[in-house]
Amino acid sequence: MTVIFWNVRGFNHPKKQKNVMDRVEKLQVEILCLFETRIRENKAQDVIAQIWILWKKNLQFSVLKVADQSITIQGNLGGRNVYISAVYGSNSGAIRKELWNQLYEVNDLVGSNIWIVEGDFNVTAEALESSSFEDGHLSSYMEDLQNCMTNLRLVDHPFFEPVFTWSNKHGVGFLARKLDRVLVNDHWCEGFSNSHVEFQAPGVSDHSLAVTWYSHESLASRPKPFKYFNFWALHPDFKEVVGKSWVEVVQGDPMQALFCKMKRLKVEFRAFNKRCYSNISGKVAEKREQLERKQIMTLTGGNPGDLAEERQIYFELMDLEKAERLFYQQKEKVDWLLDGDQCTKFFHSQVAVKRKRNTIRVLIDERGNKLDTFDSMADELVNYFTRQIGTVNGNVQGCFDLFLRDLLGYALPANAKVDLVKVVTSDEIRVAI
């Protein structure tokens, strides 16, 4: 599914009409939003001339709300209930304030559903989003946009290509700004984790074309690097798992033995995590249902042993909820997370937003080629760092010990080599830690 938003001034011009249709066909667009079309009135009798939203007949969408600076449609996208708002903000900051009120009204209708807001806001959110950036001053109109995004919990969808989406195309007094943006709520990040946004070349317009794929090609499934989670240590079997693995004899010098034991322990930890904490949120929900069933049995006159079982299940649930909170806290790096925040949608939404922000879906190599598959990006990264640190530079020559000594103006005393190879004692380790 592909959705594009494009500010195309003067859609009457045949050249612009052809260019738009060529782009639509090439990108296989299913939902098209055009802004500032300036169609003559006799050619646009039943539409708002500044904002057009068109979708294919096979899609189940309907118009939810129409206003002078925004149109919102509602429908099914990928089997999910989705709200799409096309925005064209006024050039007047005073009139544009009404746009924020319109979005607040739409937010009340959206509720806890998936929402995406795209279009030309005609204002930047940060001072750095303008080529005329100087002192970092925020205007009141920029603060209006920031406040709207914060209050509605909308975030910029990570995007590919230029930061600036509009330019005045003047040779003298050139100015470029990010006036177009794609905003999503946390439900979008959870529901469409593989979505992708790209701002493409403006073509016949002065605004970049915004393309949104709700499900872009996902990266190939690869083994995940090992990560130690702190909550493992809270499990009563943790020390036993570590102890059984650690006492097994390993041949080699102490450093080699330590490396082999740590490597072997990773395998044990993976199995331990899969056995005890795999799908931690699911285990919490399952344990909570088990507790509720046991509570009903106790209250309906069960046998005397039900109360003890209920208490045991309750403590097991508390342990799982604590492990879940620590899991998301460490994964999301949210140090301010409180105990009362555990097991809430806020947990999952924060992780989903961060995962989307940190996912790299496109790379550009030194020849300007776009790489968007896992293998091509992996090869490029290996080649890049090989060129940086993995090749021999013939211009770099070695140096003698005496040269380094003269350069540093210092040399270790002769008896220092004894301390450098001396065995580290347990007391020294304890003092250092």
C-alpha positions, -999 to +999 in steps of 0.1 A: +000+000+000+014+034-011+002+068+000+016+100-014+012+136-004+023+164-028+019+201-029+014+208-067+007+244-074-014+249-106-027+215-115-043+230-146-011+228-164-010+197-187+027+191-179+020+190-142-009+167-147+012+143-167+041+144-142+017+136-113+001+107-132+035+093-142+046+094-105+013+078-094+018+050-120+054+044-112+049+042-074+017+022-078-001+047-056-034+037-039-041+069-020-032+102-035-034+136-017-027+168-036-025+203-021-028+239-035-041+225-068-056+258-080-081+240-103-106+263-120-139+264-103-158+249-133-135+219-132-138+213-095-174+217-085-177+192-057-143+193-041-123+217-020-098+231-044-069+234-020-070+197-008-077+166-028-078+131-015-083+103-040-082+065-034-087+034-055-123+020-057-113-013-041-103+005-008-129+008+019-125+045+029-149+073+037-147+110+045-148+116+083-142+153+086-138+182+062-123+216+071-107+245+053-071+233+062-075+196+066-095+166+054-096+133+073-107+100+059-112+067+077-109+032+064-092-002+064-055-004+057-038-037+061-067-051+081-066-022+106-088+007+112-068+038+101-074+075+101-056+096+075-055+134+077-043+155+048-032+189+060-026+222+041-018+249+066-025+285+058+003+309+050-011+332+077+001+322+112-031+336+127-054+316+104-032+286+108-041+284+145-075+271+134-057+241+119-044+230+153-080+232+166-091+210+137-066+184+146-077+184+182-112+177+171-100+149+148-080+134+177-112+131+197-127+111+169-096+089+164-094+078+200-070+048+204-069+040+166-041+044+141-036+079+129-013+095+103-012+133+096+006+143+064+009+174+043+022+210+040+020+227+074+036+259+061+056+262+092+088+246+106+090+229+140+126+237+147+149+265+138+173+241+121+146+232+096+154+264+077+184+272+056+183+307+071+189+293+106+210+317+126+203+321+163+179+292+169+150+315+178+116+298+180+087+318+168+052+316+184+040+298+153+067+272+156+057+267+192+021+262+182+031+233+160+053+218+187+026+221+213+001+205+189+024+175+183+031+171+220-005+173+231-017+149+204+013+126+210+023+128+173+059+123+162+077+127+130+079+095+111+115+086+104+121+095+068+147+092+040+163+119+020+163+157+023+156+176+055+143+205+036+112+198+016+106+232+000+127+259-016+120+293-033+143+283-062+159+317-062+195+321-074+199+351-051+184+349-016+179+311-018+157+298+010+148+262+018+127+249+047+110+217+060+073+227+055+061+192+047+061+164+073+046+130+081+033+127+117+021+095+133+008+084+167+022+056+187-006+032+175+008+036+140+043+027+152+029-004+168+006-014+140+028-006+110+063-013+123+076-019+087+063+014+074+087+037+055+086+074+045+106+090+017+107+125+004+115+125-033+126+152-057+100+180-063+100+176-100+075+202-115+067+215-080+086+235-054+076+209-027+091+174-023+068+145-029+061+126+003+057+088-002+045+065+026+046+028+024+026+013+053+045-020+048+079-017+032+101-046+025+112-059+059+148-067+067+158-103+065+156-121+098+191-124+112+205-137+145+202-110+171+233-101+191+234-113+227+222-089+253+223-094+290+191-084+309+195-073+345+162-089+356+176-124+350+195-121+383+162-118+402+152-154+392+158-180+420+175-203+395+199-177+381+229-186+403+224-223+397+225-217+359+257-197+362+273-220+386+268-252+366+282-236+335+311-219+352+325-249+371+331-269+339+369-271+332+383-252+302+418-257+289+441-228+281+456-197+298+434-177+323+423-152+297+414-178+272+395-198+298+376-167+308+366-160+272+354-196+266+334-196+298+317-163+289+309-176+254+295-208+268+275-189+294+257-169+266+242-202+253+230-210+287+215-175+292+197-177+259+181-210+269+173-197+303+156-166+289+136-186+264+125-210+292+115-184+318+110-150+301+102-156+264+073-133+254+074-117+288+042-096+283+023-127+272+035-146+303+023-117+325-011-117+309-014-154+312-004-154+349-029-126+356-057-146+340-046-176+361-048-155+393-082-141+384-096-176+379-081-188+412-096-158+430-131-166+416-126-202+428-116-190+463-146-167+465-171-193+454-162-216+483-133-236+470-112-260+491-088-246+518-058-251+496-071-226+470-061-196+492-024-208+494-023-214+457-038-179+451-011-164+472+016-183+454+002-172+419+001-136+432+037-136+441+047-152+408+027-125+390+045-098+410+079-112+399+069-114+363+055-079+363+088-066+378+108-085+352+086-070+325+091-035+338+129-040+340+129-055+305+112-025+289+131-001+310+165-015+299+154-020+263+139+015+260+166+031+283+138+049+302+154+057+335+124+076+348+099+047+345+079+042+376+065+010+391+030+023+383+038+025+346+043-012+342+020-034+320+006-003+303+003+005+266+028+033+272+055+007+276+049-008+242+043+024+224+076+038+236+095+007+225+077+008+191+085+044+185+122+039+194+125+008+173+111+026+142+134+056+148+165+034+151+157+011+121+179+018+091+161+009+059+181+027+032+217+035+027+234+055-001+268+042-013+297+064-025+284+061-061+250+074-051+232+040-054+203+034-031+206+002-010+174-010+006+180-048+012+197-063+042+225-080+022+233-049+001+235-027+032+256-053+051+280-056+022+283-018+020+290-014+057+317-041+056+333-026+025+332+009+040+349+000+073+373-022+055+384+008+035+386+028+066+406+005+089+411-028+072+436-019+045+473-011+047+484+025+040+518+024+024+525+060+034+523+051+071+558+039+083+567+022+115+589+039+141+616+028+166+613+026+203+638+054+208+618+077+186+586+071+208+606+076+239+620+110+227+585+120+215+568+112+248+596+123+270+590+095+293+599+058+297+588+032+322+615+022+347+633-011+342+615-029+370+580-020+357+579-051+335+576-072+367+544-054+378+529-056+343+530-094+342+523-100+378+492-120+387+463-099+399+451-110+433+415-113+445+420-085+470+432-061+442+401-069+422+378-063+451+394-030+458+392-019+422+355-028+419 
